[in-house]
């Protein structure tokens, strides 16, 4: 086996760097958002065991909404990135680039098993620059392909060393192979397919059998005219070990997903739910589509779902010609590689194995997948394609007549592919650029219109976002998600009537409940959010609270494990002054997810409403145990301790408020309550320092003449103006207190009392927050100094930052 020289490795590193340097300037886009930004498994506070209990996106494998993609080792590398650079996208992209270099170098070593040095370098260079790889290299989630490929190739290289002198078996490389296969599979599922490649290699390369020889031997044995040769018995033994280990991996993998396949809809993969013969014809047509992307990667798209490729519904469809041509070409290569001995047939056979076997998990042959075409799943199959191209180029370049032309064509292909890759990387700079580039290739995919709308929505450009969402509904009128997007955008534009109409359309498109059939298996879980969104919209109208509650209950009846419905209903029940029922809703949600700190926080607020501060504090503590940086729990639990009057709780309350102001340094509520704690402890100097800090954060200083009478008169004017500008929902009480500290300190506080409770929905946290008014809210402080009178004023708005008194 030839080794990779330093010059060859340096050449590959240089070429990859030249093609992918601009990927370092790209951000987190598309699937990166779910896998990186929204994935709590990356955070150091999350136990490492969670990586082996959750899927690639951080969802527990036991949950039905889980994607069932089990790649804990890939997530572990994301976690290492987060440990060193948190969410700095550069480090993630740089590590992807490094892994691509490693794959290219290891692939070069594999190529040298079947090609000469020059052709091996050609295959590796073509693989390094091929534009189809931008999704796997520049998209951060493509790291699953990169890592799996490294161990995939390493496992194969290890297996090639299992044949000893005189055809003996060397077991150590086989054991290493099994281990590396398991590691590759833990990076991405397709890693297990290397076992099939090892089996083909053993039979047709290592042992040198051809298909006619195997058939002749089998016939002789069946007729009783011969016995199985010893070398063939050894081969069978090795194959049995490989297959048994593979079977064990499959069993473990099935146990991990708890024998459940992920739930996909017809929008993800329309052919998967189509009747015959459309299903079979479309799946077969997708094979030449993938092959064409390898041959001509001029039009690449990040998303090929929904209506990107129309169904092939008839035998008379002209696209069947492409399918027939593809199978004829593939069949001829298979016959050539299996029937004839020689190095050329062996090279073609191994190239075909690399193309076909790793693609099987994405082929819909054994189970449906959640996409029509995905460019990143072609990462490993493209290795076989590159070997075929390099082998063909070698045949042409060996002919003197075609030598110059072959070199010229090779140079053109490598140069144009490198330019395309470099240009394609810029598409991944942001979500807007990525999805707009996809729309240039395909305008029949409603998901792309939706995603451009989401990108604009994130930029608060709701008017333009609405145009793309509406276009999505026109491209795919039965797309529930598109109508939900339209409704949400209308709501953001304060067009509640139009929003409700859009939500009602989405609701009407939901599949009807069929008695005896599990509802969740027929609809994407996120589509049930239409009930939540509609209920959240109409409950703004006090007269429609019961109608909103009915929608929440309807969602729960369709999916009893719909956690979000319980959370939203709990908030509504509090608004309806039904704390006991709200408590039941949150307890049910906690049965589904006891690791959600927000749920424990919500339950604590319920206990406050039930006037049970002891239980409230217990739940606040539970929330902080799960998430020590939970800002709302830190702040409200500290206030609860402070209000209890128990001096033993003050040190802990102070520590929590100190933690809170560290998290929220621009929120004066924290400083004010630290001052109140200091006053409770008779620490006037410390209290004054905290109060001054609170005042400096909130309001500019207003200076008036150093006369106490005019100062108090001015203060009355300020307080009256503030009372008018901040009326309470029911009534306000202006209360002025004077306290003497020595001969130079007066404190004037403005206390707002409210008879109602206020709630606010926080969609990002998937929890509600009850915003209670503080008992004593100091508005201003009056400090008499030697030569002037300094008045600072501040309105404290409640238990938690950002509350608006309406």
C-alpha positions in Angstrom: 0.0 0.0 0.0 1.6 3.3 -1.1 1.8 6.1 1.5 0.8 9.7 0.9 3.8 11.8 0.4 4.3 15.2 2.1 4.1 17.0 -1.3 0.8 15.3 -2.1 -0.6 16.2 1.3 0.6 19.8 1.0 -1.0 20.0 -2.5 -4.4 18.9 -1.1 -4.2 21.3 1.9 -3.4 24.2 -0.5 -6.3 23.3 -2.9 -8.8 22.9 -0.1 -7.7 26.1 1.5 -8.0 28.0 -1.8 -11.5 26.6 -2.4 -13.0 27.0 1.1 -11.2 30.0 2.7 -14.3 32.1 2.3 -16.4 29.6 4.2 -14.8 31.1 7.4 -16.9 34.2 6.8 -20.2 32.3 6.8 -22.6 32.2 9.7 -25.0 29.6 11.1 -27.7 29.0 8.5 -30.5 26.6 7.8 -30.1 23.4 9.8 -27.2 25.0 11.8 -29.8 27.0 13.7 -31.4 23.9 15.2 -28.2 21.8 15.6 -26.1 24.6 17.0 -27.9 27.7 18.1 -30.9 26.0 19.6 -29.2 22.8 20.9 -28.7 22.8 24.6 -26.5 19.7 24.4 -23.7 22.0 23.3 -23.7 23.9 26.6 -21.2 22.9 29.3 -24.1 22.9 31.9 -25.8 20.1 30.1 -24.7 16.6 31.3 -22.6 14.7 28.8 -25.0 11.7 29.1 -27.6 13.8 27.3 -25.6 13.6 24.1 -26.2 9.8 24.1 -29.9 10.2 25.0 -30.9 12.9 22.5 -30.9 13.1 18.7 -28.7 15.3 16.5 -30.9 18.3 17.2 -31.0 17.9 21.0 -34.5 16.3 21.2 -34.8 13.2 23.4 -34.9 10.0 21.3 -37.9 8.8 23.3 -40.0 11.7 22.0 -42.1 11.1 18.9 -41.1 14.4 17.4 -37.5 13.3 17.5 -35.8 13.1 14.1 -34.2 9.8 15.2 -30.8 10.9 13.8 -28.4 9.6 16.4 -25.0 11.2 16.0 -23.6 11.8 19.5 -19.9 12.0 18.5 -20.7 14.7 16.0 -22.6 16.7 18.6 -19.6 16.2 20.9 -17.3 18.0 18.5 -19.9 20.9 18.4 -19.7 20.9 22.2 -15.9 21.2 22.0 -16.3 24.1 19.6 -18.7 25.8 22.0 -16.3 25.2 24.9 -13.5 27.1 23.2 -15.4 29.7 21.3 -19.1 29.5 22.3 -21.1 30.5 19.2 -18.3 32.0 17.2 -19.1 30.6 13.7 -15.5 30.9 12.5 -14.3 28.1 14.7 -17.0 25.7 13.6 -16.3 26.4 9.9 -12.6 26.1 10.4 -12.9 22.7 12.0 -15.1 21.6 9.1 -12.4 22.7 6.7 -9.8 20.7 8.6 -12.0 17.6 8.6 -12.5 17.9 4.8 -8.7 18.1 4.4 -8.3 14.9 6.5 -10.9 13.1 4.4 -9.2 14.1 1.2 -5.8 12.9 2.4 -7.3 9.5 3.7 -9.2 9.2 0.4 -6.0 9.6 -1.5 -4.5 6.7 0.4 -7.6 4.6 -0.4 -7.3 5.6 -4.1 -3.7 4.2 -4.2 -5.1 0.8 -3.6 -6.8 0.8 -7.0 -5.1 3.5 -9.0 -1.6 4.6 -9.8 -0.1 7.6 -8.0 -1.0 10.2 -10.7 -4.6 9.0 -11.1 -5.0 8.8 -7.3 -4.0 12.4 -7.0 -6.4 13.4 -9.7 -9.3 11.6 -7.9 -8.4 13.2 -4.6 -8.1 16.7 -6.2 -11.5 16.3 -7.9 -13.0 15.2 -4.6 -11.4 18.2 -2.8 -12.9 20.8 -5.2 -16.2 19.2 -6.2 -19.0 21.8 -5.6 -21.4 19.2 -4.4 -19.5 19.2 -1.2 -20.2 22.8 -0.2 -23.3 21.7 1.8 -21.2 19.2 3.7 -18.2 21.4 4.3 -19.6 25.0 4.5 -22.8 24.0 6.2 -21.8 23.3 9.8 -24.2 20.4 10.2 -22.4 18.7 7.3 -19.7 17.8 9.9 -21.7 14.5 10.4 -20.7 13.5 6.8 -17.1 14.6 7.3 -16.5 12.8 10.6 -18.3 9.7 9.4 -16.2 9.6 6.2 -13.0 9.8 8.2 -13.8 6.7 10.2 -15.5 5.1 7.2 -12.3 5.2 5.2 -10.2 4.4 8.2 -12.3 1.2 8.8 -11.8 0.2 5.2 -8.1 0.8 5.2 -7.9 -1.3 8.4 -9.8 -4.2 6.9 -7.4 -4.3 3.8 -4.7 -5.4 6.3 -6.6 -8.4 7.5 -5.1 -10.7 4.9 -1.9 -12.2 6.1 0.8 -14.3 4.4 -0.5 -17.5 2.7 -4.1 -16.1 2.9 -4.2 -16.3 6.7 -6.5 -14.2 8.7 -5.2 -11.4 10.8 -7.8 -10.7 13.4 -6.5 -7.4 14.9 -7.3 -5.3 11.8 -10.8 -6.9 11.8 -11.3 -5.9 15.4 -10.1 -2.4 14.7 -12.5 -2.3 11.6 -15.5 -3.2 13.8 -14.6 -0.5 16.3 -14.1 2.1 13.6 -17.4 1.1 12.0 -19.2 1.7 15.3 -17.5 5.1 15.6 -18.4 6.1 12.1 -22.0 5.1 12.7 -22.1 7.2 15.9 -21.1 10.2 13.7 -23.7 9.4 11.0 -25.8 6.4 10.2 -24.4 5.7 6.8 -21.0 4.8 8.4 -22.3 1.2 8.8 -22.4 0.7 5.0 -18.6 0.4 5.0 -19.1 -3.2 6.1 -20.7 -4.0 2.7 -17.7 -2.4 0.9 -15.3 -4.6 3.0 -17.3 -7.7 2.0 -17.1 -6.9 -1.7 -13.4 -6.1 -1.3 -12.7 -9.4 0.5 -14.5 -11.5 -2.1 -13.6 -9.8 -5.4 -10.3 -8.0 -4.6 -8.5 -9.8 -1.8 -9.5 -13.3 -2.9 -9.7 -12.4 -6.6 -13.0 -14.2 -7.3 -15.2 -13.2 -10.3 -18.9 -13.8 -10.5 -18.5 -16.7 -13.0 -16.0 -18.5 -10.7 -18.3 -18.1 -7.7 -21.3 -19.4 -9.7 -19.3 -22.4 -11.0 -18.1 -23.3 -7.5 -21.6 -23.1 -6.1 -23.0 -25.3 -8.9 -20.2 -27.9 -8.3 -20.9 -28.0 -4.5 -24.7 -28.3 -5.0 -24.1 -31.3 -7.4 -21.9 -32.9 -4.9 -18.9 -32.9 -7.2 -16.6 -30.8 -5.0 -16.2 -29.3 -1.6 -15.7 -25.7 -0.4 -12.1 -24.7 -0.8 -10.2 -23.8 2.4 -9.6 -20.3 1.3 -13.2 -19.8 0.6 -14.0 -21.1 4.1 -11.7 -18.5 5.6 -13.4 -15.8 3.5 -16.8 -17.0 4.8 -15.5 -16.8 8.4 -14.4 -13.2 7.9 -17.6 -12.3 6.3 -19.6 -13.9 9.1 -17.7 -11.9 11.7 -18.3 -8.7 9.8 -22.0 -9.4 9.2 -22.5 -10.5 12.9 -20.9 -7.3 14.1 -23.1 -5.3 11.7 -26.2 -7.0 13.0 -25.3 -6.1 16.5 -24.9 -2.4 15.5 -28.2 -2.5 13.7 -29.9 -4.0 16.8 -28.4 -1.4 19.1 -29.4 1.4 16.7 -33.0 0.1 16.6 -33.0 0.0 20.4 -31.8 3.6 20.5 -34.7 4.9 18.3 -37.0 2.6 20.4 -38.2 0.9 17.2 -39.8 4.1 16.0 -39.3 5.7 12.6 -39.3 9.5 12.5 -42.6 11.2 11.4 -42.4 12.8 8.0 -45.1 14.4 6.0 -45.9 14.5 2.3 -44.3 17.9 2.2 -40.9 16.5 3.2 -41.0 13.6 0.7 -44.1 13.6 -1.5 -43.1 10.3 -3.3 -43.0 8.4 0.0 -46.7 8.8 0.5 -47.7 8.5 -3.1 -49.5 5.4 -4.5 -48.0 3.0 -7.0 -46.6 3.4 -9.6 -45.9 7.1 -8.9 -43.9 6.1 -5.8 -41.6 3.6 -7.5 -41.2 5.7 -10.7 -40.3 8.8 -8.8 -37.8 7.0 -6.5 -36.1 5.5 -9.5 -36.0 8.8 -11.3 -34.2 10.4 -8.3 -31.2 8.1 -8.9 -30.3 9.8 -12.3 -31.0 13.2 -10.7 -28.4 12.5 -8.1 -26.0 11.2 -10.7 -26.5 14.4 -12.8 -25.6 16.5 -9.8 -22.3 14.7 -9.6 -21.7 15.1 -13.4 -22.9 18.7 -13.7 -23.0 20.6 -10.3 -23.9 23.9 -12.0 -27.3 24.3 -10.3 -27.2 23.5 -6.6 -30.0 24.0 -4.1 -30.0 23.7 -0.3 -33.5 22.2 -0.2 -35.0 19.7 -2.6 -38.2 18.9 -0.7 -41.9 19.6 -1.5 -42.5 20.4 -5.1 -38.9 20.7 -6.3 -39.1 17.5 -8.4 -42.6 16.8 -9.6 -43.8 13.2 -9.2 -43.4 10.8 -12.1 -46.9 9.5 -12.2 -47.0 7.7 -15.6 -44.9 5.3 -17.6 -45.3 7.7 -20.5 -43.4 10.5 -18.6 -40.4 11.4 -20.7 -38.2 11.4 -17.5 -38.4 7.7 -17.5 -35.9 7.7 -20.4 -33.3 9.2 -18.0 -34.1 6.5 -15.5 -33.7 3.7 -18.1 -30.5 5.2 -19.4 -29.1 5.4 -15.9 -29.9 1.7 -15.1 -28.5 0.5 -18.4 -25.2 2.3 -17.8 -25.0 1.2 -14.2 -25.8 -2.4 -15.2 -23.1 -2.5 -17.9 -20.5 -1.3 -15.3 -21.6 -3.9 -12.8 -21.5 -6.7 -15.4 -18.0 -5.6 -16.5 -16.7 -5.4 -13.0 -18.0 -8.7 -11.8 -17.5 -10.8 -14.9 -14.0 -10.0 -16.0 -10.8 -10.3 -14.0 -8.1 -7.6 -14.1 -7.2 -4.4 -12.4 -9.6 -2.2 -14.4 -12.6 -4.3 -13.5 -11.6 -4.2 -9.8 -11.2 -0.5 -9.8 -14.6 0.0 -11.4 -16.2 -2.5 -8.9 -14.8 -0.6 -5.9 -15.9 2.7 -7.4 -19.4 1.4 -7.8 -19.5 0.1 -4.3 -18.5 3.5 -3.0 -21.2 5.1 -5.1 -24.1 2.7 -4.4 -23.7 1.2 -0.9 -23.3 4.5 1.1 -26.3 5.9 -0.8 -28.7 3.1 0.2 -29.8 4.7 3.5 -30.9 7.8 1.6 -32.5 5.9 -1.3 -35.9 5.3 0.4 -35.3 1.6 -0.4 -35.7 0.3 3.2 -37.4 3.3 4.9 -38.6 6.8 3.9 -36.4 9.7 4.5 -37.2 13.3 5.1 -36.0 14.7 1.8 -36.2 14.2 -1.9 -32.6 15.0 -2.7 -29.9 16.1 -0.3 -26.5 17.2 -1.7 -24.6 16.4 1.5 -25.5 12.7 1.4 -23.6 12.5 -1.9 -20.3 13.3 0.0 -19.2 9.6 0.3 -20.8 8.4 -3.0 -18.9 11.2 -4.8 -15.7 9.3 -3.8 -16.6 6.5 -6.1 -17.6 8.9 -8.8 -14.1 10.6 -8.5 -12.4 7.2 -8.8 -14.4 6.4 -12.0 -13.5 9.8 -13.5 -9.8 9.4 -12.6 -9.8 5.9 -14.0 -11.4 7.0 -17.2 -9.0 9.9 -17.5 -6.1 7.5 -17.0 -7.3 5.4 -19.9 -7.6 8.5 -22.2 -4.3 10.0 -21.2 -2.4 6.8 -21.9 -3.4 7.2 -25.6 -0.9 9.5 -27.3 -3.6 11.0 -29.5 -5.8 12.0 -26.6 -3.1 12.8 -24.0 -3.1 16.6 -24.5 -6.9 16.8 -24.8 -7.3 14.8 -21.6 -4.9 17.0 -19.7 -6.7 20.1 -20.9 -10.1 18.7 -20.0 -8.9 17.8 -16.6 -7.5 21.3 -16.0 -10.7 22.8 -17.1 -12.8 20.6 -14.9 -10.7 21.2 -11.8 -10.5 24.9 -12.4 -14.2 25.4 -13.0 -15.2 23.2 -10.1 -12.9 25.1 -7.8 -14.4 28.4 -9.0 -17.9 27.1 -8.5 -17.1 25.9 -5.0 -15.6 29.2 -4.1 -18.6 31.1 -5.4 -21.1 28.6 -3.9 -19.6 29.2 -0.4 -20.8 32.8 -0.4 -24.4 31.5 -0.7 -24.0 30.1 2.8 -23.0 33.5 4.2 -26.5 34.1 5.7 -29.9 32.5 5.5 -31.2 35.2 3.2 -28.4 34.7 0.6 -28.7 30.9 0.9 -32.4 30.7 0.3 -32.4 33.4 -2.4 -29.7 31.4 -4.3 -32.0 28.3 -4.0 -34.9 30.2 -5.4 -32.9 31.0 -8.5 -32.6 27.2 -9.1 -36.1 26.2 -8.0 -39.2 28.3 -7.6 -41.6 25.4 -7.1 -40.5 24.7 -3.5 -42.8 26.5 -1.0 -40.3 25.8 1.8 -37.8 28.0 0.1 -40.2 30.9 -0.1 -41.0 30.3 3.5 -37.4 30.3 4.5 -36.6 33.6 2.8 -39.6 35.0 4.6 -38.2 33.7 7.9 -34.9 35.4 7.2 -36.6 38.7 6.5 -38.8 38.2 9.6 -35.7 37.8 11.7 -34.6 41.2 10.4 -38.0 42.7 11.5 -38.8 43.3 7.8 -42.3 42.0 8.1 -43.8 43.6 5.0 -41.3 41.9 2.7 -41.5 38.7 4.7 -45.3 38.6 4.2 -44.8 38.8 0.4 -42.7 35.6 0.4 -45.0 33.8 2.8 -48.0 34.6 0.6 -46.0 33.4 -2.4 -45.4 30.1 -0.6 -49.2 29.6 -0.1 -49.6 30.2 -3.9 -46.9 27.7 -4.8 -48.3 25.1 -2.4 -51.9 26.0 -1.4 -52.2 23.1 1.0 -49.0 23.9 2.9 -50.2 24.4 6.5 -46.9 25.9 7.6 -47.1 28.6 5.0 -50.5 29.7 6.1 -49.3 29.7 9.7 -46.4 32.0 8.7 -48.8 34.4 6.9 -50.9 34.5 10.1 -48.0 35.1 12.4 -46.7 37.9 10.1 -50.1 39.6 10.0 -50.1 39.5 13.8 -46.7 41.1 13.9 -48.1 43.8 11.6 -51.0 44.2 14.1 -53.5 43.0 11.5 -55.4 40.6 13.8 -58.3 40.0 11.5 -56.2 38.9 8.6 -54.0 36.8 11.0 -57.0 35.0 12.3 -58.3 34.3 8.8 -54.9 32.8 7.8 -54.8 30.6 10.9 -58.3 29.4 10.2 -57.2 28.4 6.7 -54.3 26.5 8.2 -56.6 24.8 10.7 -59.0 23.7 7.9 -56.1 22.0 6.1 -55.3 19.8 9.1 -56.1 16.1 8.6 -59.3 15.0 10.2 -59.2 12.5 13.1 -59.8 9.0 12.0 -61.2 6.7 14.7 -58.7 4.0 15.7 -55.8 5.7 13.9 -53.0 7.5 15.7 -53.2 11.2 14.8 -49.6 12.0 15.4 -48.5 9.5 12.8 -50.2 11.5 10.0 -49.2 15.1 10.8 -46.0 16.9 11.6 -46.0 17.9 15.3 -45.2 21.5 14.5 -48.3 21.8 12.4 -50.4 21.4 15.6 -49.0 24.8 16.6 -51.7 26.3 14.5 -54.1 25.7 17.4 -51.6 27.3 19.8 -51.1 30.3 17.6 -54.8 30.8 16.9 -55.6 30.6 20.6 -52.8 33.0 21.5 -54.3 35.4 19.0 -57.9 35.4 20.0 -57.4 35.3 23.8 -56.3 39.0 23.6 -60.1 39.5 23.4 -61.4 39.0 27.0 -64.7 37.7 25.6 -63.1 34.8 23.7 -61.0 33.2 26.5 -63.2 30.1 26.6 -62.8 29.8 22.8 -59.1 29.9 23.2 -59.2 27.3 25.9 -61.2 25.1 23.6 -58.4 25.3 21.0 -55.8 24.3 23.6 -57.9 21.3 24.7 -58.4 20.3 21.1 -54.7 20.3 20.5 -54.2 18.2 23.6 -56.9 15.7 22.6 -55.1 15.2 19.2 -51.7 14.8 20.9 -51.8 14.0 24.6 -48.0 14.5 24.8 -48.2 18.0 23.3 -46.2 19.8 26.0 -46.6 23.3 24.5 -50.4 23.1 24.6 -50.3 22.5 28.4 -47.9 25.4 28.9 -50.0 27.8 26.9 -53.2 26.6 28.5 -51.7 27.1 32.0 -51.0 30.7 31.1 -54.5 31.2 29.9 -56.0 29.6 33.0 -54.1 32.0 35.2 -55.5 34.8 33.1 -58.9 33.4 33.6 -58.2 33.4 37.4 -58.2 29.6 37.6 -54.9 28.9 39.3 -55.8 25.3 40.4 -56.5 24.3 36.8 -53.4 26.1 35.7 -51.5 24.1 38.3 -52.9 20.8 36.8 -51.8 21.9 33.3 -48.2 22.6 34.4 -48.0 19.4 36.4 -49.0 17.5 33.3 -46.4 19.3 31.3 -43.8 18.4 33.9 -44.8 14.7 33.5 -43.7 15.1 29.9 -40.5 17.1 30.6 -39.1 17.4 34.1 -35.8 18.9 32.8 -37.4 22.1 31.6 -36.4 24.9 34.0 -39.1 27.2 32.5 -41.8 24.8 33.5 -40.7 24.7 37.1 -40.5 28.5 37.1 -44.1 28.7 35.7 -45.3 26.4 38.4 -43.7 28.6 41.0 -45.6 31.6 39.7 -48.8 29.5 40.0 -48.1 28.9 43.7 -47.5 32.6 44.2 -51.0 33.1 42.8 -52.3 30.4 45.2 -50.6 32.3 48.1 -48.2 29.4 48.8 -44.8 31.0 48.9 -43.1 27.9 50.4 -44.0 25.8 47.4 -43.2 28.7 45.1 -39.7 28.9 46.5 -39.2 25.1 46.1 -40.1 25.3 42.4 -37.9 28.4 41.9 -35.1 26.4 43.4 -35.8 23.4 41.1 -35.7 25.7 38.1 -32.3 27.1 39.2 -31.0 23.6 39.8 -31.7 22.8 36.2 -30.5 26.2 34.9 -28.4 28.2 37.4 -28.5 31.2 35.1 -32.3 31.3 34.8 -32.7 35.1 35.2 -36.4 35.2 36.0 -36.1 32.5 38.7 -33.0 34.3 40.2 -34.8 37.6 40.4 -38.2 36.4 41.6 -37.0 33.9 44.1 -34.7 36.6 45.6 -37.7 38.9 46.0 -39.8 36.1 47.5 -37.0 35.5 50.1 -36.8 39.2 50.7 -40.6 39.5 51.2 -40.7 36.5 53.6 -39.0 38.7 56.3 -36.8 35.7 57.2 -33.3 37.1 58.0 -31.8 33.6 57.3 -32.8 33.8 53.7 -31.3 37.2 53.0 -27.7 36.0 52.3 -29.0 33.6 49.6 -31.3 36.3 48.2 -28.4 38.7 48.0 -26.3 36.0 46.1 -29.1 35.5 43.6 -29.5 39.2 43.0 -25.8 39.6 42.5 -26.0 36.8 40.0 -28.9 38.5 38.3 -27.2 41.9 38.0 -24.2 40.1 36.5 -26.5 38.6 33.9 -28.5 41.8 33.5 -26.2 44.7 34.3 -28.5 47.3 32.7 -31.5 46.4 34.8 -31.9 48.7 37.8 -34.5 46.4 39.4 -31.6 44.2 40.6 -29.6 47.1 42.1 -32.7 48.5 43.8 -33.6 45.3 45.5 -30.0 44.8 46.6 -30.3 48.2 48.2 -33.6 47.1 49.9 -31.8 44.0 51.3 -29.0 46.2 52.6 -31.6 48.5 54.3 -33.2 45.4 55.9 -29.7 44.6 57.3 -29.3 48.2 58.5 -26.4 48.8 56.1 -27.3 52.3 55.1 -24.1 53.1 53.3 -24.3 49.9 51.1 -28.0 50.6 50.5 -27.3 54.1 49.3 -24.6 52.8 46.9 -26.9 50.3 45.4 -29.7 52.9 45.1 -27.4 55.3 43.4 -26.3 52.7 40.9 -29.9 51.9 40.1 -30.6 55.6 39.5 -27.5 56.0 37.3 -28.6 53.0 35.2 -32.1 54.3 34.6 -32.5 58.1 34.5 -30.4 61.2 33.8 -29.8 63.6 36.8 -31.9 66.7 37.1 -30.4 69.5 39.2 -32.4 72.3 40.9 -31.7 75.1 43.3 -30.4 74.2 46.8 -33.6 75.1 48.6 -35.4 72.4 50.3 -38.8 74.0 49.9 -38.4 74.5 46.2 -36.9 71.0 45.9 -40.0 69.4 47.5 -42.3 71.5 45.4 -40.4 70.5 42.3 -40.6 66.9 43.4 -44.3 67.1 43.7 -44.5 68.3 40.1 -42.3 65.5 38.9 -44.3 62.9 40.8 -47.6 64.2 39.6 -46.4 64.2 36.0 -45.1 60.6 36.5 -48.4 59.6 38.0 -50.2 60.9 34.9 -47.8 59.2 32.5 -47.9 55.9 34.3 -51.5 55.3 35.4 -52.2 51.8 36.8 -54.8 49.5 35.3 -57.3 50.2 38.1 -56.0 52.9 40.5 -52.7 54.5 41.6 -51.7 55.9 45.0 -49.1 58.5 45.4 -47.3 58.1 48.6 -44.4 60.3 49.7 -42.2 59.2 52.5 -39.6 61.2 54.3 -36.8 59.5 56.2 -34.0 61.3 58.0 -30.5 60.0 58.0 -28.2 62.4 59.9 -29.0 65.9 58.7 -28.4 65.5 55.0 -30.6 62.7 53.6 -34.2 62.6 52.4 -35.7 59.8 50.5 -38.9 60.3 48.5 -40.5 57.2 47.1 -43.3 56.8 44.7 -45.4 53.7 45.4 -47.7 52.1 42.8 -50.3 49.7 43.9 -52.2 47.6 41.3 -55.2 45.4 41.9 -54.5 43.2 38.9 -51.9 40.8 37.8 -50.1 41.1 34.5 -48.8 38.4 32.2 -46.6 38.4 29.2 -46.0 35.6 26.7 -42.4 34.8 25.8 -42.4 32.7 22.7 -38.7 32.0 22.7 -38.7 30.6 26.2 -41.9 28.6 25.7 -43.0 29.8 29.1 -45.2 32.4 30.6 -44.1 35.0 33.1 -46.3 36.7 35.6 -45.2 40.2 36.0 -46.1 41.3 39.6 -45.7 44.9 40.8 -43.2 45.5 43.5 -44.6 46.4 46.9 -42.6 49.5 47.3 -41.2 51.0 44.1 -38.9 54.0 44.8 -39.3 56.5 42.1 -36.8 59.1 43.2 -34.3 60.0 45.9 -33.5 63.4 47.2 -30.0 63.9 48.5 -29.3 67.3 50.2 -25.6 68.1 49.9 -23.6 71.2 51.0 -24.2 73.5 48.1 -26.8 71.9 45.8 -29.8 69.7 45.7 -29.6 66.7 43.4 -32.8 65.0 42.4 -32.8 61.7 40.6 -36.0 59.8 39.8 -36.7 56.3 38.7 -39.9 54.3 38.1 -39.5 50.6 39.1 -41.8 48.6 36.9 -42.2 45.3 38.7 -40.8 41.9 39.7 -39.2 41.3 36.3 -37.5 43.7 33.8 -39.3 45.2 31.0 -42.9 45.2 32.4 -45.1 48.0 31.1 -47.8 49.3 33.4 -50.8 49.6 31.2 
